[in-house]
């Protein structure tokens, strides 16, 4: 607003001094540049704020992803432990069956031996 008023005064004024006119024109140019730079600063501040917000969202998403990864790793360890435990139980049952099979074979031998002698 003030710039437009100053411009109007400069255009309507009759200058007796060329130096005063040159100084006024230079001042007007500097004010235009200053306003343009202030608009650019506001624009950049807006961009910085948008980037800060986006960065915050990405940081939150990264935290969530890390939490999900930790949970998945914990679940994987649980399943691995369960699998290991099942393998041990299977091995124990397998060995037990082998022992029972050997015992059955011994008993068959005893029975056959008793049947042959009796």
CNS distance restraints for C-alpha pairs under 8 A (distance, minus, plus):
assign (resid   1 and name CA) (resid   5 and name CA) 6.32 0.50 0.50
assign (resid   2 and name CA) (resid   6 and name CA) 6.03 0.50 0.50
assign (resid   3 and name CA) (resid   7 and name CA) 6.03 0.50 0.50
assign (resid   3 and name CA) (resid  28 and name CA) 7.12 0.50 0.50
assign (resid   3 and name CA) (resid  31 and name CA) 7.43 0.50 0.50
assign (resid   3 and name CA) (resid  32 and name CA) 7.91 0.50 0.50
assign (resid   4 and name CA) (resid   8 and name CA) 6.11 0.50 0.50
assign (resid   5 and name CA) (resid   9 and name CA) 6.19 0.50 0.50
assign (resid   6 and name CA) (resid  10 and name CA) 6.06 0.50 0.50
assign (resid   6 and name CA) (resid  28 and name CA) 7.81 0.50 0.50
assign (resid   7 and name CA) (resid  11 and name CA) 6.11 0.50 0.50
assign (resid   7 and name CA) (resid  28 and name CA) 7.35 0.50 0.50
assign (resid   8 and name CA) (resid  12 and name CA) 6.05 0.50 0.50
assign (resid   9 and name CA) (resid  13 and name CA) 5.74 0.50 0.50
assign (resid  10 and name CA) (resid  21 and name CA) 7.67 0.50 0.50
assign (resid  10 and name CA) (resid  24 and name CA) 7.42 0.50 0.50
assign (resid  10 and name CA) (resid  25 and name CA) 7.97 0.50 0.50
assign (resid  15 and name CA) (resid  20 and name CA) 7.49 0.50 0.50
assign (resid  15 and name CA) (resid  21 and name CA) 6.55 0.50 0.50
assign (resid  17 and name CA) (resid  21 and name CA) 6.70 0.50 0.50
assign (resid  18 and name CA) (resid  22 and name CA) 6.21 0.50 0.50
assign (resid  19 and name CA) (resid  23 and name CA) 6.09 0.50 0.50
assign (resid  20 and name CA) (resid  24 and name CA) 6.11 0.50 0.50
assign (resid  21 and name CA) (resid  25 and name CA) 6.14 0.50 0.50
assign (resid  22 and name CA) (resid  26 and name CA) 6.09 0.50 0.50
assign (resid  23 and name CA) (resid  27 and name CA) 6.04 0.50 0.50
assign (resid  24 and name CA) (resid  28 and name CA) 6.12 0.50 0.50
assign (resid  25 and name CA) (resid  29 and name CA) 6.24 0.50 0.50
assign (resid  26 and name CA) (resid  30 and name CA) 6.23 0.50 0.50
assign (resid  27 and name CA) (resid  31 and name CA) 6.16 0.50 0.50
assign (resid  28 and name CA) (resid  32 and name CA) 6.25 0.50 0.50
assign (resid  29 and name CA) (resid  33 and name CA) 6.26 0.50 0.50
assign (resid  30 and name CA) (resid  34 and name CA) 6.03 0.50 0.50
assign (resid  31 and name CA) (resid  35 and name CA) 6.13 0.50 0.50
assign (resid  32 and name CA) (resid  36 and name CA) 6.20 0.50 0.50
assign (resid  33 and name CA) (resid  37 and name CA) 6.12 0.50 0.50
assign (resid  34 and name CA) (resid  38 and name CA) 6.09 0.50 0.50
assign (resid  35 and name CA) (resid  39 and name CA) 6.18 0.50 0.50
assign (resid  36 and name CA) (resid  40 and name CA) 6.22 0.50 0.50
assign (resid  37 and name CA) (resid  41 and name CA) 6.09 0.50 0.50
assign (resid  38 and name CA) (resid  42 and name CA) 6.28 0.50 0.50
assign (resid  39 and name CA) (resid  43 and name CA) 6.19 0.50 0.50
assign (resid  40 and name CA) (resid  44 and name CA) 6.09 0.50 0.50
assign (resid  41 and name CA) (resid  45 and name CA) 6.04 0.50 0.50
assign (resid  42 and name CA) (resid  46 and name CA) 6.22 0.50 0.50
assign (resid  43 and name CA) (resid  47 and name CA) 6.35 0.50 0.50
assign (resid  44 and name CA) (resid  48 and name CA) 6.09 0.50 0.50
assign (resid  45 and name CA) (resid  49 and name CA) 6.17 0.50 0.50
assign (resid  46 and name CA) (resid  50 and name CA) 6.21 0.50 0.50
assign (resid  47 and name CA) (resid  51 and name CA) 6.13 0.50 0.50
assign (resid  48 and name CA) (resid  52 and name CA) 6.06 0.50 0.50
assign (resid  49 and name CA) (resid  53 and name CA) 6.20 0.50 0.50
assign (resid  50 and name CA) (resid  54 and name CA) 6.18 0.50 0.50
assign (resid  51 and name CA) (resid  55 and name CA) 5.93 0.50 0.50
assign (resid  52 and name CA) (resid  56 and name CA) 6.19 0.50 0.50
assign (resid  53 and name CA) (resid  57 and name CA) 6.33 0.50 0.50
assign (resid  54 and name CA) (resid  58 and name CA) 6.16 0.50 0.50
assign (resid  55 and name CA) (resid  59 and name CA) 6.05 0.50 0.50
assign (resid  56 and name CA) (resid  60 and name CA) 6.18 0.50 0.50
assign (resid  57 and name CA) (resid  61 and name CA) 6.16 0.50 0.50
assign (resid  58 and name CA) (resid  62 and name CA) 6.03 0.50 0.50
assign (resid  59 and name CA) (resid  63 and name CA) 6.23 0.50 0.50
assign (resid  60 and name CA) (resid  64 and name CA) 6.27 0.50 0.50
assign (resid  61 and name CA) (resid  65 and name CA) 6.12 0.50 0.50
assign (resid  62 and name CA) (resid  66 and name CA) 6.10 0.50 0.50
assign (resid  63 and name CA) (resid  67 and name CA) 6.15 0.50 0.50
assign (resid  64 and name CA) (resid  68 and name CA) 6.17 0.50 0.50
assign (resid  65 and name CA) (resid  69 and name CA) 6.09 0.50 0.50
assign (resid  66 and name CA) (resid  70 and name CA) 6.15 0.50 0.50
assign (resid  67 and name CA) (resid  71 and name CA) 6.17 0.50 0.50
assign (resid  68 and name CA) (resid  72 and name CA) 6.06 0.50 0.50
assign (resid  69 and name CA) (resid  73 and name CA) 6.10 0.50 0.50
assign (resid  70 and name CA) (resid  74 and name CA) 6.12 0.50 0.50
assign (resid  71 and name CA) (resid  75 and name CA) 6.14 0.50 0.50
assign (resid  72 and name CA) (resid  76 and name CA) 6.04 0.50 0.50
assign (resid  73 and name CA) (resid  77 and name CA) 6.19 0.50 0.50
assign (resid  74 and name CA) (resid  78 and name CA) 6.24 0.50 0.50
assign (resid  75 and name CA) (resid  79 and name CA) 6.18 0.50 0.50
assign (resid  76 and name CA) (resid  80 and name CA) 6.06 0.50 0.50
assign (resid  77 and name CA) (resid  81 and name CA) 6.06 0.50 0.50
assign (resid  78 and name CA) (resid  82 and name CA) 6.14 0.50 0.50
assign (resid  79 and name CA) (resid  83 and name CA) 6.05 0.50 0.50
assign (resid  80 and name CA) (resid  84 and name CA) 6.10 0.50 0.50
assign (resid  81 and name CA) (resid  85 and name CA) 6.08 0.50 0.50
assign (resid  82 and name CA) (resid  86 and name CA) 6.10 0.50 0.50
assign (resid  83 and name CA) (resid  87 and name CA) 6.16 0.50 0.50
assign (resid  84 and name CA) (resid  88 and name CA) 6.32 0.50 0.50
assign (resid  85 and name CA) (resid  89 and name CA) 6.23 0.50 0.50
assign (resid  86 and name CA) (resid  90 and name CA) 5.96 0.50 0.50
assign (resid  87 and name CA) (resid  91 and name CA) 6.04 0.50 0.50
assign (resid  88 and name CA) (resid  92 and name CA) 6.17 0.50 0.50
assign (resid  89 and name CA) (resid  93 and name CA) 6.19 0.50 0.50
assign (resid  90 and name CA) (resid  94 and name CA) 5.99 0.50 0.50
assign (resid  91 and name CA) (resid  95 and name CA) 6.11 0.50 0.50
assign (resid  92 and name CA) (resid  96 and name CA) 6.08 0.50 0.50
assign (resid  93 and name CA) (resid  97 and name CA) 6.09 0.50 0.50
assign (resid  94 and name CA) (resid  98 and name CA) 6.26 0.50 0.50
assign (resid  95 and name CA) (resid  99 and name CA) 6.21 0.50 0.50
assign (resid  96 and name CA) (resid 100 and name CA) 6.13 0.50 0.50
assign (resid  97 and name CA) (resid 101 and name CA) 5.98 0.50 0.50
assign (resid  98 and name CA) (resid 102 and name CA) 6.18 0.50 0.50
assign (resid  99 and name CA) (resid 103 and name CA) 6.08 0.50 0.50
assign (resid 100 and name CA) (resid 104 and name CA) 6.02 0.50 0.50
assign (resid 101 and name CA) (resid 105 and name CA) 6.21 0.50 0.50
assign (resid 102 and name CA) (resid 106 and name CA) 6.22 0.50 0.50
assign (resid 103 and name CA) (resid 107 and name CA) 6.10 0.50 0.50
assign (resid 104 and name CA) (resid 108 and name CA) 6.06 0.50 0.50
assign (resid 105 and name CA) (resid 109 and name CA) 6.20 0.50 0.50
assign (resid 106 and name CA) (resid 110 and name CA) 6.16 0.50 0.50
assign (resid 107 and name CA) (resid 111 and name CA) 5.98 0.50 0.50
assign (resid 108 and name CA) (resid 112 and name CA) 5.96 0.50 0.50
assign (resid 109 and name CA) (resid 113 and name CA) 5.91 0.50 0.50
assign (resid 110 and name CA) (resid 114 and name CA) 6.04 0.50 0.50
assign (resid 111 and name CA) (resid 115 and name CA) 5.94 0.50 0.50
assign (resid 112 and name CA) (resid 116 and name CA) 6.03 0.50 0.50
assign (resid 113 and name CA) (resid 117 and name CA) 6.26 0.50 0.50
assign (resid 114 and name CA) (resid 118 and name CA) 5.80 0.50 0.50
